[in-house]
Each structure stands twice: as structure tokens, then as C-alpha cells.
Amino acid sequence: MTEHEMDKVNSENQPPVNRGYGYETIQLILDIIIVHLHFWYYIFEHIYQLFLKKEEKDVRGEIVLITGAAHGIGKDTALEYASKGATIVCWDINERGNIETVKEIKAMGGKAFAYVCNITKREEILQVAEKVKKEVGFVSILVNNAGIMPCHPLLDHNENEIRMMYDINVLAHFWMIQAFVPEMIEKKHGHIIALSSCAGLFGLKNLVPYCGTKFAVKGVMSSFYEELRTIGLHEHIKLTTIYPYMVDTGLCKKPHFRFKFMKLISPQEVAKTIVSAQRRGIMEMSIPQHYLYLEKFTNFLPRKASEAVNDFLNSGVDSDL
Ligand SMILES: NC(=O)c1ccc[n+]([C@@H]2O[C@H](COP(=O)([O-])OP(=O)(O)OC[C@H]3O[C@@H](n4cnc5c(N)ncnc54)[C@H](O)[C@@H]3O)[C@@H](O)[C@H]2O)c1
């Protein structure tokens, strides 16, 4: 037996050190003081940072992969990143639209690559990911954007529709993370952006399964952050979750709103906010920004009080059937 192994056996046979009740009480008091200091420090730090415009990181030299890049928010996010000098990898099931996005990026002097990938299929994701790594390089920014939004009362949704929504809007996030994050961990460099929605902050009628998927994205991102923080990688691999209100891409087929200030947002504005939030390292961003604060505030309100405000505002989506 080596000296090291002997030490190990000896230490395993030692009874646990009993430091006594007094010691544990002192430790507890110290921990309470420390948690108080941290708590107030981080609250004041946050308030201070609200008045500071965080510097936007340079994305030149980064390779950004975007799912659902053929249309809507994904396409505009691809164009926005390309305008900042990043190399873009466009993934979509819609080959023609995807090639069009790449053409537009090249026409503005940018660098982009198109890949067809159906993100409901895990094997396909892993295969296409390997191809991208060989042909383009290390993907350092991943935008999990592709999503679908069938919109009608819960009992009118069929099984396939619900399963497909969870495959694209939720499960694909896991497969994409498993395909690209190991290399980010190895290089201690990376950023994942996930598209949730205001439907991931508030429950809405006609969107029961969709809201479920978007609440799930919020849960996945906040718990994945906890895992990264526990292993000390949260400063190297950043996460950003985006919660847009209704966007003018056609996904939201029958929107309604009582007041004009609640009208649809342009995908270009959403894309600019996504890229800026990522470059500033912001973890959660709603579009408009105040919706995230509104959600936190309404959690304090009695249910019926927030229902009264919702009924007054009367904004949402009608059934597409
Ligand atoms: N439009 C809105 O009102 C709105 C609001 C909040 C959040 N979002 C979210 O933003 C994201 C983008 O929405 P959008 O409005 O740009 O949608 P969109 O329909 O305009 O674009 C979605 C893209 O995803 C692609 N896609 C769909 N299924 C795919 C699959 N299986 N594999 C690969 N690609 C696939 C489509 O071909 C399309 O190009 C979605 O996650 C959506 O839930 C949209």
C-alpha cells in the first residue's frame, strides 16, 4: 500500500471531529452576518447598475448559430449579428428561406452558412452539429430561436400538435445544448440565448400548451444557470432568456389589443434587443423591457386584482381555427 493510500485509510477510520455546540452556533451567526452583507450588497449593486449602460461586447470573430433563421425573429437576429461582424450559421427546416437569409448576409459583406436541420430530431441535430464544427468551426454563441405557436382552446388541440410544440419549443433546447455546450465548457467561452415569450411569464387563453413550453424554457435556463454557477462556469458560459410580447412575423395569427401602445413589435426591434442583451451579458430581457418587472410585481398582487387589470387591457390572441 502506498503512503497516500495509507493516509486515506487512516483518515476514513477517524471518528468525525466534534467541534461542539458552541462552535456550530458561532459558525451559524457568522453565516447569517455574511448572507446579510451579500444580500444588501447585491441589491445596491443591482440598483446602481440599473443606471449604468453596460458595455456591449465585440462579436467579431464569434460564430453564431441560430435555429429558425429562415424567417421572422431568427432571420433578423442573423442579419443583426452579421452587421456586427459575426459569422452566422443558419439552421432551418425551410431550405429556401434559409439560403435567402445567407444571401442577404453575403450581399451586405458578411459571412454566413446555411444548413437544413429539423430540430425535432435529436440524431439529425447531433449530425449537423458535427458538420458545422468541421466546416465552420467552434460555435460560441447559440440562439435557440425556432418555435411554433398553434393557437386555440386546449380541448381543440390534438396530440400531434402538442407533441410537436414540445419537441420544437422545449426538447430541441436540450439537444442543442448537448450538441454545443461541451465544446464551450472545454474552451471556457460561450453564450446561449433562448427565446421564451411573454407567454412564458403570464398564462394566456388559447395558448395553454404554448405557454407551457415557454414557461419550460424559463425553467430550463434558470436551472441550467444554477448548474453552471455550482461548477464555477457561469462567468464563462453566459445565458440569456428573451421574453418578447407579440411580434409582427405572422406567427401570431389573430392578435387583439385594446390600446395602440400594445400593438405588435417589429422583428427588427426584437433582433436588436436580443443582440444587445447578449452583448451586455443580461440574463433575462423582456421586450418591451417593463414586462419582466410587471410580472414580478403582479406576483405580489391578489389574483383578482391582476385579473381586473388584464380584463381592462384586453390584449391577447384569438383562436386560429
Ligand atoms: N412572433 C411572436 O409574436 C413571438 C412572441 C414571443 C416569442 N416568440 C418566439 O420567437 C421565436 C421565433 O418566432 P417567429 O415569430 O420569428 O416565428 P417564425 O414562424 O417567423 O419563424 C420560425 C422559424 O423556425 C423554423 N422552424 C420551425 N420548425 C422547425 C424545425 N422543426 N426545425 C428547424 N426550424 C424550424 C421555421 O421554418 C421558421 O423559419 C419562437 O420561439 C417563438 O415562440 C415569437
Ligand as a Chemical Component Dictionary entry (heavy atoms), coordinates in Angstrom:
data_LIG
# 
_chem_comp.id                   LIG 
_chem_comp.type                 NON-POLYMER 
_chem_comp.pdbx_formal_charge   0 
_chem_comp.three_letter_code    LIG 
# 
loop_
_chem_comp_atom.comp_id 
_chem_comp_atom.atom_id 
_chem_comp_atom.alt_atom_id 
_chem_comp_atom.type_symbol 
_chem_comp_atom.charge 
_chem_comp_atom.model_Cartn_x 
_chem_comp_atom.model_Cartn_y 
_chem_comp_atom.model_Cartn_z 
_chem_comp_atom.pdbx_ordinal 
LIG N1  N1  N 0  -43.894 36.166 -33.169 1  
LIG C1  C1  C 0  -44.248 36.369 -31.905 2  
LIG O1  O1  O 0  -45.272 37.023 -31.601 3  
LIG C2  C2  C 0  -43.392 35.811 -30.787 4  
LIG C3  C3  C 0  -43.562 36.338 -29.494 5  
LIG C4  C4  C 0  -42.803 35.807 -28.462 6  
LIG C5  C5  C 0  -41.893 34.794 -28.699 7  
LIG N2  N2  N 1  -41.758 34.313 -29.961 8  
LIG C6  C6  C 0  -40.812 33.203 -30.163 9  
LIG O2  O2  O 0  -39.781 33.626 -31.025 10 
LIG C7  C7  C 0  -39.317 32.534 -31.804 11 
LIG C8  C8  C 0  -39.349 32.890 -33.282 12 
LIG O3  O3  O 0  -40.672 33.238 -33.630 13 
LIG P1  P1  P 0  -41.026 33.921 -35.036 14 
LIG O4  O4  O 0  -42.201 34.784 -34.793 15 
LIG O5  O5  O -1 -39.818 34.500 -35.644 16 
LIG O6  O6  O 0  -41.506 32.638 -35.851 17 
LIG P2  P2  P 0  -41.468 32.392 -37.441 18 
LIG O7  O7  O 0  -42.570 31.413 -37.714 19 
LIG O8  O8  O 0  -41.473 33.672 -38.182 20 
LIG O9  O9  O 0  -40.061 31.684 -37.654 21 
LIG C9  C9  C 0  -39.785 30.440 -37.076 22 
LIG C10 C10 C 0  -38.736 29.725 -37.906 23 
LIG O10 O10 O 0  -38.494 28.458 -37.270 24 
LIG C11 C11 C 0  -38.411 27.461 -38.290 25 
LIG N3  N3  N 0  -38.759 26.137 -37.782 26 
LIG C12 C12 C 0  -39.985 25.703 -37.397 27 
LIG N4  N4  N 0  -39.931 24.408 -37.066 28 
LIG C13 C13 C 0  -38.655 23.995 -37.240 29 
LIG C14 C14 C 0  -37.986 22.752 -37.090 30 
LIG N5  N5  N 0  -38.628 21.668 -36.695 31 
LIG N6  N6  N 0  -36.667 22.716 -37.334 32 
LIG C15 C15 C 0  -35.995 23.813 -37.757 33 
LIG N7  N7  N 0  -36.578 25.002 -37.952 34 
LIG C16 C16 C 0  -37.899 25.105 -37.702 35 
LIG C17 C17 C 0  -39.428 27.912 -39.352 36 
LIG O11 O11 O 0  -39.181 27.313 -40.606 37 
LIG C18 C18 C 0  -39.209 29.430 -39.329 38 
LIG O12 O12 O 0  -38.237 29.832 -40.266 39 
LIG C19 C19 C 0  -40.222 31.348 -31.443 40 
LIG O13 O13 O 0  -39.583 30.555 -30.474 41 
LIG C20 C20 C 0  -41.439 31.998 -30.856 42 
LIG O14 O14 O 0  -42.109 31.152 -29.959 43 
LIG C21 C21 C 0  -42.461 34.801 -31.015 44 
# 
loop_
_chem_comp_bond.comp_id 
_chem_comp_bond.atom_id_1 
_chem_comp_bond.atom_id_2 
_chem_comp_bond.value_order 
_chem_comp_bond.pdbx_ordinal 
LIG N1  C1  SING 1  
LIG C1  O1  DOUB 2  
LIG C1  C2  SING 3  
LIG C2  C3  SING 4  
LIG C2  C21 DOUB 5  
LIG C3  C4  DOUB 6  
LIG C4  C5  SING 7  
LIG C5  N2  DOUB 8  
LIG N2  C6  SING 9  
LIG N2  C21 SING 10 
LIG C6  O2  SING 11 
LIG C6  C20 SING 12 
LIG O2  C7  SING 13 
LIG C7  C8  SING 14 
LIG C7  C19 SING 15 
LIG C8  O3  SING 16 
LIG O3  P1  SING 17 
LIG P1  O4  DOUB 18 
LIG P1  O5  SING 19 
LIG P1  O6  SING 20 
LIG O6  P2  SING 21 
LIG P2  O7  DOUB 22 
LIG P2  O8  SING 23 
LIG P2  O9  SING 24 
LIG O9  C9  SING 25 
LIG C9  C10 SING 26 
LIG C10 O10 SING 27 
LIG C10 C18 SING 28 
LIG O10 C11 SING 29 
LIG C11 N3  SING 30 
LIG C11 C17 SING 31 
LIG N3  C12 SING 32 
LIG N3  C16 SING 33 
LIG C12 N4  DOUB 34 
LIG N4  C13 SING 35 
LIG C13 C14 SING 36 
LIG C13 C16 DOUB 37 
LIG C14 N5  SING 38 
LIG C14 N6  DOUB 39 
LIG N6  C15 SING 40 
LIG C15 N7  DOUB 41 
LIG N7  C16 SING 42 
LIG C17 O11 SING 43 
LIG C17 C18 SING 44 
LIG C18 O12 SING 45 
LIG C19 O13 SING 46 
LIG C19 C20 SING 47 
LIG C20 O14 SING 48 
# 
